[in-house]
């Protein structure tokens, strides 16, 4: 047992053992005065299988209720002997330690079972330069192997709320090398329900929809650099794609392009994800032996499930994913919305005060606060195209398919659905139909895409001809 006195708190540590793995040589230091976190350094020996470290806290002999999220560092997926560090954050305690108080930490190693929740893959990193796929587990994130994480959504912003259990947001992804340019980072979205209002008005009646299967969706909107790795080489530039100068930048969303031509390759009767850019992306990894993934755009039900991230407190709750009750009084200039995304009034279009305006356009992806699933820019920046069109809140659709609704009128020539508002608009998040003229496909400087994928069969693949 090692005992140290420092700063405001006295900390004691003891060790435990499970099977062959043993914890020893524990050194505990509070990182005072620069912060109150406690560093627990230890040596792990006799490791014969994947190991995790359990941490318990005591006041004397009385155990203290501590959420597992109070500990970060070398906690999970330890596979070899070595020196490790765990960090304890006392701010997670309801009853914070008093000055001079003694806390005792017990570290216990144990073998990680195959069904351990810490082995769950939450993120996948698709490397576009050297095609490969990296699975990022819950344990690896909590161990700090990928940078900063947040396990309490209320800490993302004042008053923020999420009813989701086991929140784990990879906040460090915004600084992860290549995440916005040479890699696609996708986050797993669990199956679940979401509310959507009749006629798109939250004071109206609500429908409940269910997405029955988990799926992955991009942490960021697809950027210009990312698209360059699997672009349609036959595209007519600038007729099909022509990002305006004010939106230029490798880490900025792809914009001002024909979704029909650039993503689906001008498939006139149905948006066919088995061809064009989506096929190129799938082949990029399949040909490298990294697995087969069915990339596509999300359906509007998938998009809503991902965007809302379970943010509702009640039927009257807002559709903005911060979880705050009520709609903003002014979606054209609102401090609450300004933290969530780029809109016209918080940087997209600047009034110079002399009768002129400067168009700044989009921001780099990931510049604003995430939702509780760890997705960025779901509101603002660019409006995001979804896989289907039409209104899922219509009575006929709801009555027929409250689970996995998919509005497929059989004719995608007429238009496409987009969500999320943009740098050129206010903060409303209505579904909009954008007309697409196949003879001269329309391009919109405030419309982009966010990719999704399915590990199994693509539910939206074209039906074989009869």
C-alpha positions as CSV (number, residue, x, y, z in Angstrom):
1,X,0.0,0.0,0.0
2,X,1.2,3.4,-0.9
3,X,0.2,6.6,0.9
4,X,0.8,10.1,-0.2
5,X,-0.3,13.5,1.1
6,X,-0.6,16.4,-1.3
7,X,-2.7,19.5,-2.1
8,X,-6.2,19.2,-0.9
9,X,-6.7,15.4,-0.6
10,X,-4.9,12.5,1.0
11,X,-5.1,9.4,-1.3
12,X,-4.3,5.8,-0.4
13,X,-4.1,2.9,-2.8
14,X,-4.2,-0.8,-2.4
15,X,-3.9,-3.6,-4.9
16,X,-5.8,-6.8,-5.8
17,X,-5.2,-9.8,-8.0
18,X,-7.4,-12.0,-10.2
19,X,-6.1,-15.3,-11.7
20,X,-2.6,-14.8,-12.8
21,X,-2.6,-11.0,-13.5
22,X,-1.3,-8.9,-10.6
23,X,-1.3,-5.2,-9.9
24,X,1.6,-3.8,-7.9
25,X,3.9,-0.8,-7.3
26,X,1.0,1.6,-7.2
27,X,1.8,5.3,-7.0
28,X,-1.0,7.8,-6.5
29,X,-0.6,11.6,-7.1
30,X,-3.1,14.3,-7.3
31,X,-2.3,16.7,-10.2
32,X,-2.5,19.7,-7.9
33,X,-2.4,22.7,-8.3
34,X,-3.2,22.7,-12.1
35,X,-6.3,20.4,-11.6
36,X,-7.9,18.1,-9.1
37,X,-7.6,14.9,-11.0
38,X,-5.7,12.0,-9.5
39,X,-3.1,10.0,-11.4
40,X,-2.8,6.3,-10.4
41,X,0.3,4.7,-11.8
42,X,0.7,0.9,-11.5
43,X,2.6,-2.1,-12.8
44,X,0.7,-5.0,-14.3
45,X,2.4,-8.4,-14.4
46,X,1.6,-12.0,-15.3
47,X,-0.9,-11.1,-18.0
48,X,-2.0,-14.2,-19.9
49,X,-5.2,-12.9,-21.5
50,X,-7.0,-9.6,-22.3
51,X,-7.4,-7.9,-19.0
52,X,-9.4,-5.0,-17.5
53,X,-8.9,-3.1,-14.3
54,X,-11.7,-2.6,-11.8
55,X,-11.4,0.5,-9.6
56,X,-13.1,0.9,-6.3
57,X,-13.1,4.0,-4.0
58,X,-13.4,3.9,-0.2
59,X,-13.7,6.4,2.6
60,X,-12.1,4.4,5.3
61,X,-13.9,1.0,5.0
62,X,-17.0,2.5,3.5
63,X,-17.4,2.1,-0.3
64,X,-18.1,5.2,-2.3
65,X,-20.6,5.1,-5.2
66,X,-18.5,6.2,-8.2
67,X,-19.6,5.9,-11.8
68,X,-17.2,4.0,-14.0
69,X,-16.9,7.1,-16.1
70,X,-14.9,8.8,-13.4
71,X,-12.0,6.7,-14.4
72,X,-10.1,7.0,-17.7
73,X,-6.8,5.7,-18.9
74,X,-5.4,2.1,-19.0
75,X,-8.5,0.3,-17.9
76,X,-9.4,-2.2,-20.7
77,X,-7.9,-4.4,-23.3
78,X,-4.5,-4.7,-21.6
79,X,-2.7,-7.6,-23.2
80,X,0.9,-7.5,-21.8
81,X,2.9,-6.8,-18.7
82,X,3.9,-3.2,-18.3
83,X,3.5,0.2,-16.5
84,X,0.1,1.8,-16.8
85,X,-1.8,4.9,-15.7
86,X,-5.4,5.5,-14.7
87,X,-6.9,8.9,-14.0
88,X,-9.6,9.5,-11.5
89,X,-11.8,12.6,-11.8
90,X,-13.4,13.4,-8.4
91,X,-15.8,15.9,-10.0
92,X,-18.0,12.9,-10.9
93,X,-18.6,12.2,-7.2
94,X,-21.9,13.5,-5.8
95,X,-20.1,14.1,-2.4
96,X,-16.8,15.7,-3.4
97,X,-13.7,15.0,-1.3
98,X,-13.0,17.6,1.4
99,X,-9.6,19.2,2.0
100,X,-7.4,16.7,3.8
101,X,-9.8,13.8,3.4
102,X,-8.5,10.3,2.9
103,X,-9.6,8.2,-0.1
104,X,-8.6,4.7,-0.7
105,X,-8.4,3.1,-4.2
106,X,-8.6,-0.6,-4.9
107,X,-7.4,-1.8,-8.3
108,X,-8.5,-5.3,-9.3
109,X,-7.5,-7.0,-12.5
110,X,-9.8,-9.4,-14.2
111,X,-10.0,-11.2,-17.6
112,X,-12.2,-9.5,-20.2
113,X,-15.0,-11.8,-21.3
114,X,-16.0,-12.1,-24.9
115,X,-19.3,-10.4,-24.2
116,X,-17.8,-7.6,-22.2
117,X,-19.5,-4.3,-23.0
118,X,-16.1,-2.7,-23.3
119,X,-15.5,-4.8,-26.4
120,X,-18.4,-3.2,-28.2
121,X,-17.3,-1.4,-31.4
122,X,-18.7,2.1,-31.3
123,X,-16.7,3.7,-34.1
124,X,-15.1,2.5,-37.3
125,X,-12.2,4.4,-38.9
126,X,-12.0,3.9,-42.7
127,X,-8.6,5.0,-43.9
128,X,-9.0,6.2,-47.5
129,X,-5.3,6.6,-48.3
130,X,-4.1,3.2,-47.2
131,X,-7.4,1.3,-47.3
132,X,-8.0,-0.3,-44.0
133,X,-10.6,-0.4,-41.3
134,X,-10.0,0.1,-37.6
135,X,-12.6,-0.9,-35.0
136,X,-12.7,1.5,-32.0
137,X,-14.1,-0.2,-28.9
138,X,-15.7,1.3,-25.9
139,X,-12.8,0.1,-23.8
140,X,-10.2,1.6,-26.1
141,X,-12.0,5.0,-26.0
142,X,-12.3,5.0,-22.2
143,X,-8.7,4.0,-22.0
144,X,-7.7,7.2,-23.8
145,X,-6.1,5.5,-26.8
146,X,-7.9,7.9,-29.2
147,X,-7.8,11.1,-27.2
148,X,-10.5,12.9,-25.2
149,X,-14.0,11.5,-24.6
150,X,-17.0,12.6,-22.7
151,X,-19.4,10.3,-20.8
152,X,-21.8,12.9,-19.5
153,X,-23.7,14.8,-22.2
154,X,-24.6,17.6,-19.7
155,X,-21.0,18.6,-19.7
156,X,-21.1,19.4,-23.4
157,X,-23.1,22.5,-22.7
158,X,-25.1,24.1,-19.9
159,X,-28.4,22.4,-19.4
160,X,-27.8,19.8,-22.1
161,X,-29.7,16.6,-21.5
162,X,-29.8,13.1,-22.9
163,X,-31.8,10.1,-21.6
164,X,-29.3,7.7,-23.4
165,X,-27.5,5.3,-21.2
166,X,-23.8,4.7,-21.5
167,X,-23.1,8.0,-23.3
168,X,-19.7,7.9,-24.8
169,X,-18.7,10.8,-27.1
170,X,-15.4,10.8,-28.8
171,X,-14.7,14.5,-28.5
172,X,-11.1,14.0,-29.6
173,X,-12.2,13.0,-33.1
174,X,-12.2,16.7,-34.1
175,X,-8.4,16.6,-33.7
176,X,-7.7,13.1,-34.8
177,X,-5.3,13.1,-37.7
178,X,-7.1,12.8,-41.0
179,X,-10.6,12.3,-39.5
180,X,-11.8,15.2,-41.7
181,X,-9.8,14.5,-44.8
182,X,-8.1,11.2,-45.3
183,X,-10.3,9.0,-43.1
184,X,-14.0,8.4,-42.7
185,X,-15.1,8.0,-39.1
186,X,-18.4,6.3,-38.6
187,X,-20.4,5.9,-35.4
188,X,-22.7,3.1,-34.5
189,X,-26.3,4.1,-33.9
190,X,-28.3,1.6,-31.9
191,X,-31.9,0.7,-32.9
192,X,-34.5,2.9,-31.2
193,X,-37.4,5.2,-31.5
194,X,-37.9,8.8,-32.2
195,X,-40.7,11.3,-32.3
196,X,-41.7,13.3,-35.3
197,X,-44.4,16.0,-35.6
198,X,-47.4,16.0,-37.9
199,X,-46.9,18.7,-40.6
200,X,-43.4,19.3,-39.2
201,X,-44.8,21.5,-36.4
202,X,-43.9,20.6,-32.8
203,X,-47.0,22.1,-31.3
204,X,-48.9,19.6,-33.5
205,X,-49.5,15.9,-32.8
206,X,-46.5,13.6,-32.7
207,X,-45.8,10.3,-34.3
208,X,-43.4,7.7,-32.9
209,X,-41.2,5.8,-35.4
210,X,-38.8,3.0,-34.8
211,X,-35.5,2.2,-36.5
212,X,-35.3,-1.6,-35.8
213,X,-31.6,-2.2,-36.7
214,X,-28.4,-0.6,-35.8
215,X,-26.4,1.2,-38.4
216,X,-23.3,3.4,-38.8
217,X,-23.3,7.0,-39.9
218,X,-20.6,9.5,-40.5
219,X,-19.4,11.5,-37.5
220,X,-19.0,14.4,-39.9
221,X,-20.5,15.5,-43.2
222,X,-18.7,14.2,-46.2
223,X,-15.8,16.6,-46.9
224,X,-14.3,17.6,-50.2
225,X,-11.0,15.8,-49.6
226,X,-12.7,12.6,-48.5
227,X,-14.8,12.5,-51.7
228,X,-11.7,12.8,-53.9
229,X,-10.7,9.3,-52.9
230,X,-13.8,7.7,-54.5
231,X,-15.2,10.3,-56.8
232,X,-17.0,9.6,-60.0
233,X,-14.3,10.2,-62.6
234,X,-16.8,10.7,-65.4
235,X,-18.4,13.6,-63.7
236,X,-18.8,16.8,-65.8
237,X,-17.1,19.6,-63.9
238,X,-18.4,22.2,-63.3
239,X,-21.8,21.1,-64.7
240,X,-22.1,18.4,-62.0
241,X,-19.9,19.6,-59.2
242,X,-18.5,23.1,-58.6
243,X,-17.9,24.0,-55.0
244,X,-18.0,27.8,-54.7
245,X,-14.8,29.6,-53.6
246,X,-16.3,30.6,-50.3
247,X,-16.9,26.9,-49.4
248,X,-13.5,25.8,-50.5
249,X,-11.4,23.7,-48.1
250,X,-10.3,20.0,-47.7
251,X,-12.0,19.8,-44.4
252,X,-15.2,21.5,-45.5
253,X,-18.4,19.7,-46.6
254,X,-18.8,18.7,-50.2
255,X,-21.3,21.2,-51.7
256,X,-22.8,22.6,-54.9
257,X,-23.0,19.2,-56.7
258,X,-25.6,17.0,-58.2
259,X,-26.3,14.3,-55.7
260,X,-27.9,12.2,-58.5
261,X,-24.8,12.4,-60.7
262,X,-22.0,12.7,-58.2
263,X,-23.1,10.1,-55.7
264,X,-25.4,7.8,-57.7
265,X,-24.1,8.2,-61.2
266,X,-27.3,9.5,-62.8
267,X,-29.4,6.4,-62.1
268,X,-32.6,7.7,-63.5
269,X,-35.2,5.3,-62.1
270,X,-33.8,4.6,-58.6
271,X,-30.9,5.8,-56.5
272,X,-28.7,2.7,-57.0
273,X,-26.0,2.5,-54.2
274,X,-24.3,-0.4,-56.1
275,X,-22.8,1.9,-58.7
276,X,-20.9,5.1,-59.1
277,X,-19.2,6.8,-56.1
278,X,-20.7,4.4,-53.6
279,X,-19.5,1.4,-55.5
280,X,-16.0,3.0,-55.7
281,X,-16.0,3.5,-51.9
282,X,-17.1,-0.1,-51.3
283,X,-14.5,-1.5,-53.7
284,X,-11.8,0.6,-52.2
285,X,-11.9,-1.4,-49.0
286,X,-13.1,-4.7,-50.5
287,X,-10.2,-4.8,-52.9
288,X,-7.8,-4.2,-50.1
289,X,-9.2,-7.1,-48.1
290,X,-10.6,-4.8,-45.4
291,X,-14.2,-6.1,-45.7
292,X,-17.4,-5.4,-47.6
293,X,-19.4,-2.4,-46.5
294,X,-22.7,-1.3,-48.1
295,X,-22.3,2.5,-48.1
296,X,-25.3,4.7,-48.9
297,X,-27.1,7.8,-47.7
298,X,-29.3,7.3,-44.6
299,X,-33.1,7.2,-45.0
300,X,-34.9,10.1,-43.3
301,X,-35.9,7.8,-40.4
302,X,-32.2,6.9,-39.9
303,X,-31.2,10.5,-40.1
304,X,-33.8,11.6,-37.6
305,X,-32.8,8.8,-35.2
306,X,-29.2,9.8,-35.5
307,X,-29.7,13.5,-35.2
308,X,-32.1,13.5,-32.3
309,X,-30.0,11.0,-30.2
310,X,-32.8,10.5,-27.8
311,X,-32.9,14.1,-26.9
312,X,-36.6,14.4,-25.9
313,X,-37.7,14.9,-22.4
314,X,-41.3,14.9,-23.2
315,X,-43.8,15.2,-26.1
316,X,-43.4,18.9,-26.0
317,X,-39.6,18.8,-26.2
318,X,-37.6,20.5,-28.9
319,X,-36.3,18.7,-31.9
320,X,-32.9,20.3,-31.3
321,X,-30.5,17.6,-30.1
322,X,-29.2,19.6,-27.0
323,X,-32.2,18.2,-25.1
324,X,-33.3,21.6,-23.8
325,X,-37.0,21.9,-23.6
326,X,-38.9,24.2,-25.9
327,X,-38.3,25.7,-29.3
328,X,-36.0,28.8,-29.6
329,X,-37.9,32.0,-29.8
330,X,-35.9,33.2,-32.8
331,X,-34.2,30.7,-35.1
332,X,-32.6,33.6,-37.0
333,X,-30.4,34.8,-34.1
334,X,-30.3,32.5,-31.1
335,X,-27.4,31.9,-28.7
336,X,-28.5,28.3,-28.1
337,X,-28.5,27.4,-31.8
338,X,-25.2,29.2,-32.4
339,X,-23.4,26.5,-30.4
340,X,-24.8,23.7,-32.5
341,X,-24.0,24.7,-36.1
342,X,-23.2,27.3,-38.7
343,X,-26.1,29.3,-39.9
344,X,-26.5,32.5,-41.9
345,X,-26.7,34.7,-38.8
346,X,-23.6,33.3,-36.9
347,X,-21.0,33.4,-39.6
348,X,-22.5,32.0,-42.8
349,X,-23.4,35.5,-44.2
350,X,-22.0,38.6,-42.5
351,X,-23.8,42.0,-42.7
352,X,-21.0,44.5,-43.1
353,X,-23.2,47.4,-41.9
354,X,-22.9,49.4,-45.0
355,X,-25.6,47.8,-47.1
356,X,-23.3,45.0,-48.3
357,X,-22.9,41.4,-47.1
358,X,-20.0,39.0,-47.1
359,X,-20.7,35.3,-47.8
360,X,-18.4,33.1,-45.7
361,X,-20.3,29.9,-46.3
362,X,-19.6,26.7,-44.5
363,X,-17.4,26.0,-41.5
364,X,-14.9,23.2,-41.2
365,X,-16.7,20.1,-40.1
366,X,-16.7,19.5,-36.4
367,X,-16.5,23.2,-35.4
368,X,-19.6,23.1,-33.2
369,X,-21.0,20.9,-30.4
370,X,-21.9,17.3,-30.9
371,X,-25.1,15.5,-30.1
372,X,-25.2,12.6,-27.5
373,X,-24.2,10.1,-30.2
374,X,-21.1,12.2,-30.9
375,X,-22.2,13.4,-34.3
376,X,-21.3,16.9,-35.4
377,X,-23.1,19.4,-37.6
378,X,-26.4,17.5,-37.7
379,X,-27.9,21.0,-37.6
380,X,-26.4,23.7,-39.7
381,X,-23.4,23.9,-42.1
382,X,-25.0,22.1,-45.1
383,X,-28.4,20.6,-45.5
384,X,-28.0,16.8,-45.7
385,X,-29.6,14.7,-48.4
386,X,-31.5,11.6,-47.3
387,X,-32.1,8.3,-49.2
388,X,-35.9,8.7,-49.6
389,X,-38.2,11.6,-50.2
390,X,-41.7,12.6,-49.1
391,X,-43.0,13.1,-45.6
392,X,-42.7,10.2,-43.1
393,X,-45.1,12.1,-40.8
394,X,-48.0,11.8,-43.3
395,X,-50.8,9.7,-42.0
396,X,-50.6,7.1,-44.7
397,X,-46.9,6.4,-44.2
398,X,-47.2,6.4,-40.4
399,X,-50.2,4.1,-40.4
400,X,-48.5,1.6,-42.8
401,X,-44.9,1.6,-41.6
402,X,-44.3,3.0,-38.1
403,X,-41.2,0.8,-38.0
404,X,-38.4,1.6,-40.5
405,X,-40.5,4.0,-42.6
406,X,-39.3,4.5,-46.1
407,X,-41.1,6.8,-48.5
408,X,-40.4,5.4,-51.9
409,X,-42.8,6.8,-54.6
410,X,-40.8,4.9,-57.3
411,X,-39.8,8.1,-59.0
412,X,-36.6,9.9,-57.8
413,X,-36.6,12.3,-60.8
414,X,-38.9,14.7,-59.0
415,X,-36.7,15.5,-56.1
416,X,-34.9,14.5,-53.0
417,X,-35.3,15.1,-49.3
418,X,-32.9,17.2,-47.3
419,X,-32.7,17.9,-43.5
420,X,-30.7,20.1,-41.2
421,X,-30.7,23.7,-42.3
422,X,-27.5,25.3,-43.4
423,X,-25.0,28.2,-43.4
424,X,-27.4,30.2,-45.7
425,X,-30.6,29.7,-43.7
426,X,-32.0,29.9,-40.1
427,X,-32.1,27.1,-37.6
428,X,-35.3,25.3,-38.6
429,X,-34.9,21.7,-39.4
430,X,-37.9,21.0,-41.8
431,X,-37.8,18.4,-44.5
432,X,-37.5,20.1,-47.8
433,X,-37.9,18.7,-51.3
434,X,-35.2,19.9,-53.7
435,X,-36.1,19.6,-57.4
436,X,-33.7,17.7,-59.5
437,X,-33.7,18.3,-63.3
438,X,-31.9,15.3,-64.9
439,X,-31.3,17.2,-68.1
440,X,-29.4,19.8,-66.2
441,X,-29.0,18.6,-62.6
442,X,-29.3,21.3,-60.0
443,X,-26.5,22.1,-57.6
444,X,-27.0,23.8,-54.3
445,X,-24.1,25.5,-52.4
446,X,-25.8,24.7,-49.1
447,X,-26.6,21.0,-49.7
448,X,-24.3,18.1,-48.9
449,X,-24.3,14.5,-47.7
450,X,-23.5,12.4,-44.7
451,X,-22.7,8.7,-45.4
452,X,-24.1,5.7,-43.7
453,X,-23.4,2.0,-44.0
454,X,-24.8,-1.4,-43.1
455,X,-22.8,-4.4,-42.0
456,X,-25.4,-6.7,-43.5
457,X,-27.6,-6.5,-46.6
458,X,-28.3,-3.0,-47.9
459,X,-32.1,-2.6,-47.3
460,X,-32.3,0.0,-50.0
461,X,-30.6,-1.8,-52.9
462,X,-32.6,-1.8,-56.1
463,X,-35.1,-4.6,-56.6
464,X,-34.2,-7.0,-59.5
465,X,-36.1,-6.3,-62.7
466,X,-39.3,-8.5,-63.1
